[in-house]
Amino acid sequence: MGNVCKDEFQLKRFGFSDCPPERFYTTQWHKCPWFLFAWKLFAMLYWIAMLVATLVETAHVNYWIFLTNWGVLVILIYVISSFAVTVYGIVTKEQWTQPTDTGVRTVSGVVDPREDKTIRTPVLPLRWFHMLVWQLQLAAMGLSLIITVLYWTLFDPRFTLYDYNSHAINFVIMMLDFIIIAIPTRLLHFVYMALLSAIYCIFTAILHGAGYTSHVYPFINWADNPGIAAGVCIGITFVAMPLVQALFWSLYLLRNYLGCKVNPTTSNMTSQDVVMTPQYRSVEAGKVNPAFQ
């Protein structure tokens, strides 16, 4: 666990590049992309149908100011773009570049334990649309959980189609997607969730300053209780969002562990490090097995 945490707190983990593209086309549990294709197609069609139905039922001029509807739109963009990327992977058959096993062994045919090293090899780089989908998945997961928790704890729930879909099914859809996909979760990505939260809080303050509305929600009322509004914004941005990301990261580690038991080919490899199996270990690049000197 210590090594996992040490590896996670590296500067590169702030970015969206240390992941092979193949993880966007297959599930955590199986290499075949068709199950992922079916799931992405279902999620996309369901969310589009849900959005159309709820817009017909609840559309109004203030639709765009609520965090719930920001979450709905982020999920919509995510399910469409992730489906498109899945189709791209299937059509192009873009695969993860595997390292070549040099098969360096001792004269007895047994791998020299002194040469039990890790080969560092490049793989196909992520394209801009991979990174976009990764960021959208991060935002959609965080928003779906925050929106669901806030709604069922701080509001008087209304049991309508819109409320079920926007404050419950949204999280169910994203949680199922999180379980199925093979895209990794990075602990340090909490900064992007915090940034999204800060953007929405600033947005509500702009609405107040522009005279449009001062109380998007009862607990964010910049006219009557600016101190409470600021405290809520700070708490959600700097406390809730890091905790949410830590929760998802913990679930990712569990998913990855279980997934490796079911399908070892989807182990937590990055684009920098590929570990060969014990039967096929080769020496570190640039080294020569002493047995052959």
Secondary structure, 3 states (H helix, E strand, C coil): CHHHHHHHCCHHHHCCCCCCHHHHCCECCCCCCHHHHHHHHHHHHHHHHHHHHHHHHHCCCCHHHCHHHHHHHHHHHHHHHHHHHHHHHHHHCCCCCCCCCCCCCCCCCCCCHHHCCCECCCCCCCCHHHHHHHHHHHHHHHHHHHHHHHHHHHCCCCCCHHHHHHHHHHHHHHHHHHHHECCCCCHHHHHHHHHHHHHHHHHHHHHHHCCCCCEEECCEECCCCHHHHHHHHHHHHHHHHHHHHHHHHHHHHHHHHHHHHHCHHHCCCCCCCECCCHHHCCCCCCCCCHHHC
